[in-house]
């Protein structure tokens, strides 16, 4: 694997070493007492570069070159705005390339927001079925539960139909460094892909990457121009530096660290199963995502927290854990020991599919019209027949049952009420 250099760190370190009188942003002036890393909280400067408009030879230009070599893309750029900024940029690029979208409803809200802001009305499809010709397709893989789509097969279908494939792989950043990267979306055939480094790798919150595959016709300038449409003009240098440091580390020892982590995960899962726990194991899935299934998940989650074990989140029957290379053997020992003191009840239902067994809601307004209209919050039982103004999500699986602009049906309201949703934002008719 290509081992990247650290031009951003080198440039920032050289600037700090020069000990200038700082008459520029940020106001903390790198005060050591603020946080240990405040020295590196800098701004755009000839020595530090500009993440959104890098000049040739500046630290970000060199850092992006390194990341592009590592991923084998036409362009890989940093996002200090999490996957949100990168996904919105990806939507903009897809819109430029194809002009229309066809996608499943299992999308992050940042994508829905980008559709709204750009005036895009997508066609909602089941990707297991037919894909309309000549459109951009966006999918999520892996999802919060570790479930994955066969991106290679979907990429083939997209090529056959002259479609562009965008993959929200926010939860799959670590897959680049496992198994030769065979499960990483770019290597599987995605045209555009987004990774949230901070979710599963050692990077600061907000650290993400936007990848553009070779042969797309887009490059770095296109990616950054699209991102600048949505994000702040004050990107965090600390977040961007943590992105470079993360890639530097993982390009050198990621394979070994993930191998160690996977051994710990498999051992913990085996021990949990031996004491009566059910683990989500459906394939294809992310081997690094741990999900306990139990009818009394809420009770188990509460017990784990009281015993000093924190999880990512839980719903009625699932508890999701996100291990990373920073977790120790002791962390897993504490998880198993705490779980052993609790009594799981076998779940009576499987994890819901990504498609609901209700009629597709009737659309009477566009996403943009409904999202930007005047709205009010009502109790869900009073929302039947009204127009949804903000996506309504049952958990699990976290897929919108009703989108902005759609009528809230009795079937959808019942589904949501049974999932614990109690209110809805609805359009106020003029």
N, C-alpha and C positions, 0 to 999 in steps of 0.2 A: 504494500500500500504506500502511496505517496505520503511522505512526512513533510508537513507544511513548515514554513518559516514563520517568524513573528514580526513582520514589518510594522504593524500598528503598535505593538508593545515597545519595539525598539525606538520608534519615532517619539512616542509619548515619554519614554524613559529619558531620551536625550533632551527633550524639552524640560523635564523636571530637573535633570542634572544641571542644566544651565542656570538654575535658580533665578529666574527673571522676576522683576517687580510686576505682578500680574494686575494690569489695568484692563481686564476683559472678563467676560462671564466665565464660569459661574461666580456668584457672590461669595461662595465659601473660600475661594482663593487657595483651595487645596489644603485647608487647615487640618493638620494631623489629628487634632482632638475631635473633629467631627465624626469620622469613621476611619478605620485603619487604611482604607483605600482612597480617601479623599484627595490625596496627591494626584491621583489619576482621573479625577473628575474635571475634565478639561473642556475646551470648546474648539470650534474650527479655527485652525491656525496653519501657517505654512509648514510647520514641523509635524503637526498632528493630522492634517488632512480633513476631508469633508466626506462623510459617509454617504450623503445623498447626491453629491456632485463632485466625485473625486477627480483631481487633476492627474494627468499622466505622471507617474513616478511618485505620487504622494503615498503616505502609508496605507490609505484605504484602497487606492488603485492596486498596490502590491498585495494587500491582504485579500482582495477579491480575486486576484490572479491565483493566489495560493489555494483559496477555497475552490475555485473553478477546476484547477488541476486535481485536487483531492476527489471531487465528485465526478470528474469527467464530463462536465456539462459545457454548454455554450456560454453560460453565465451563472454564477452563484453569487448572491449578494446578501449582506447582513440586513436584518430588520431588528431595530432596538424597540420595536413596537409590538413584539410578540407575533404570533401567527396572524393575528387580526390584521395588522398592516400588510403583511405579505399576502394573505388570502384576498384582501380587497384589491391589491395590485394585480393578482392573478386573474381576478374577475375582469378587471379593466383590459388586460391583455387578451383574454378570451373574447371579449366583446369586440375589440379591434379586429381580431383574426376572423371571427365567424359571424358576429352580429346577433346571434341568438343562442340560447342555452336550453339544454334538455338535461334534467338531473333528477335523482331521487330526492325525497323530502328530508332525508337524514343529513342535514347540512348545519354547520356552525352558524350562529346568528350573525357573525361578521360578514358571511357570504350573503345572507338575506339583506343585511344593511347595505352592502355594495350594490345588490340588485336594485334596492330602493333608490339609492342616491343616483345611480346611472340610468334609472328608468327602464330597467330590464324586467320583462315579464316572462319567467322561464316556463318551459313545458315540463310538467312533472311526469316522470316515467319510472318504470321498474327496469333496472338495468339488466335483469335476467331475461327481459323480453327484447323487443325490437328497439333499435336506436335510430332516431330520425337522421337523415343525411345532412351533412354540411353544418353541424352545430358544435358548440363547445359543451362538453360534459364534465361535471364536477362530482366527485365522490369522496367519501371519507373512509380511509383505511390506513392503520387500524382505528377502531373506535375506542370509546372509553373502557369498554369491557375486554378489549384486546381482539375482538373479532375482525377478521381481515377479508377483503375482496380479492379474487384472483385478478390482479392488475394486468398480468401478462395476457390473459384471455380477453379482458375488457379492452386492452390496448389494441389487440388484433381486430376486434369488432369495430372499434373507433376508426382504425385505418381503412377498413373495408367500406365505411360509410362517410369517409372524408370528414371525420370529426376530430376535434382537438380534445385531449384528455388532461384534465387538471385533477391532481390528487391532493387532498388535505391529509397529509401524513403527520400532522402535528404531534400525534402520540407515538410516532415511529422513528424519531430521529436516531435512536440507538441502533436501528437495524442496518444502517450503513456499515457499522463496525462489527457485525455478526455474520458469520457464514459467508465471508467474502462479499457482503452487501447484497446477496441474492434476493432478500426480501424487501430491499429498499425500493420505493416506488419509481425512482428515476431509472434504476437498473431493470425494473420490470416493464418499462415502456411508457411511463407517464411523459407527457410533453412539458408540463409545468407541475412543480411539486413544492410543497411547503413543509418545513420541519420546525417544530418548537424544540430547540435544544434544551431549554430550561425545564421541560416536562420530565425528561428521562435521563439527561446527561448533566455533568457538573458545570452549570452555567447559571448566570443570574436570571431572575424572573424577567421575562420580556425578550430574552435572547432567541432569535429565530433566523431561518434562512429561506430565501426564495431561489429556487432552481429553475433554469430554463434549459431544456434539453437541446442537443445539437440538431440541426436541420429544421428548427422551428421558424427561422426567419427573424426571430427576436434576439436581442443581445442585452448587454448590461445596461446601456443607456435607456433602452425601452423599459426594462424592469424598474429602474430607479425613477424614470419619468412617471410611470404608473403609480408607484408607491407615493411619490410626492403629492399626488392628487388627494391623498387621504390622511397623511400622517403629520405629526408635529415637525416644525422646523428646528426643534431643539432636541435632537436625539441624544440619548445618554451615552457618553463615552465609556462609562463603567460597564454598561451592558454590552456595548460593542467589543470592548476589550475582553470581557469574559467569553464572548463568542470565539474570538481568536484563541484564547488560552484553552478553551474546551477542545477545539479542533486540533490544536497543537498536541495536547495530551492524548486524545483519542486516536489520532493518526499514528502515534508511536506505540501505545500500549492498550488501545481499546479492545483488540481481539482477546488479549490475555485477561483483561479486567472483566469483560463480559462473559468469558468462559468460566471464570471464578464465580461470578454472580449467578449464572445459570445453574451451576452445581448447588449453590446455596438455595436457590429457589426450588429446584427439583427435590432436594432433600427435605426442605420444609413442607412442601406439598405432600410428599409421601408420608411424612410423620403426621400431618394434619388428617389425611385420609385414614390413617391407622387408628385414629381416636374418634372417628365418626363424622368427619367433615367432608362435604361434597365440594370439589373444586371444578370450576368451569373449564372444560377441556375440549370443546368443540373445535374442529378444524375447518378452514385454515385460521390460525390465530397467532398472536404475538406470544412467543414462548416466555417473555419476560413479564407479562401482566398476570397478576394473581387475583383471582376472584373467588371468594367463598360464597356458596349458595346455601341458604338456610331459611326455613319458614319463619324463624324468629331472628332474622338478620338484625333488626333494630335492637333487640335485647343483647345479642352477641356484640354488636358494635359498641353499645354502651358499656358492656363489661370490659372489652378490650381497652377502651379509653380510660376507664377507672384504674386499670392495671398498667397504665403508662404506654400503651401501644396505640399509635395514631394511624389512621387509614386515610385514603384519599376521599372517599365518600361511601355512603350506603343508601340503598333504597329498601323497599319492603322485603326483598328476598336475596339481596346481593350486597357484598362488602368488597370494594375494590381497593387493592393495594398496588402502589407503583414503586417497586424497588429500583434502585440505580446502583451504579458501580461505587457509590459513596456509602452504601449500606454495609454494615459489618456482619460477621458471623454472629456476634452478640445480639444484633438487632433481630435476626431470625430466631435465635434461641428465646428471646423475650416474647416474640410473637407466638411461638409454639407453646411455650410454658403458660402464657396467659390464656390461650385458647383451650388448653387442656383443663383449665379450671371451670370452663363453661360447658353448657350442654346444648349442642345444635339439634334442631329439629329438621328433618329432611324436608326440602322444598317440595311442594305438591304440584308446582307448575314449572315448565321450562322457561328460560329467559325469553321474553316476547320477541317475535320477529320484528324486522324493521318496517313491516307493512301492517297496518291495522285492519281488522276485520270489520270495517265500517265503510259506507259509501264515500267516495271522494267528495269533499264538500263543494258546493256550488260557488263559483267565483263570480262576484258581481262588481268588484272594483279591482284595479291593478294593485300590486304591492305598494307602489309609490303613492297612489291616491289614498289608500287606506292608512298607510303608515304615517303620512304627513297630515291627515285630516284631524280635526278636533276629535277628542275621544274622552271617554269616561270609564271608570271602573265599576263593574256591577257584579253581584253574586252570580256564579256560573248558572245556577238553575233559572235565573232571570235573563240569561243571555241567549237562550234558544231563539233563533230567527233573526238575531242581530248580526251586524257585520263585524268581524274580528279586526282589531286594529294593531294587535301585537301577537306574535306567534304563541300558540298554546301547546305546551309540551307535557305529555305524561312521562313520568320516570318510573321504571325503565320503559322504553329504550332511549328517551330523550329526543325523539323525532317529532316535529310538529304535527299534531293531529289536525290543527286548523291554522292556516296561514292568513296574514293580513289580506283583507279584500274578500275573504270567503265567509259564507253564512255559517253560523254555528248551529249545527243540527242537533236534534235530541240525542241521536246515537253518539255523536262526538262529545256532547256534554256529559252523558252517562259514563263514557270511557274516561274522561278527565276527572270527574267526581270520584270514580272508583280508584283513581291513581293519586288522590289527595289534592288535586287542584280545586280551589274553591272560588276563585274570582276570574274575571276576564276583562280585558280592555276592549271596548267596542267603539265603533265610529258613532259620533254624534251627527245625526242627519241635519243639514241646514234647514 
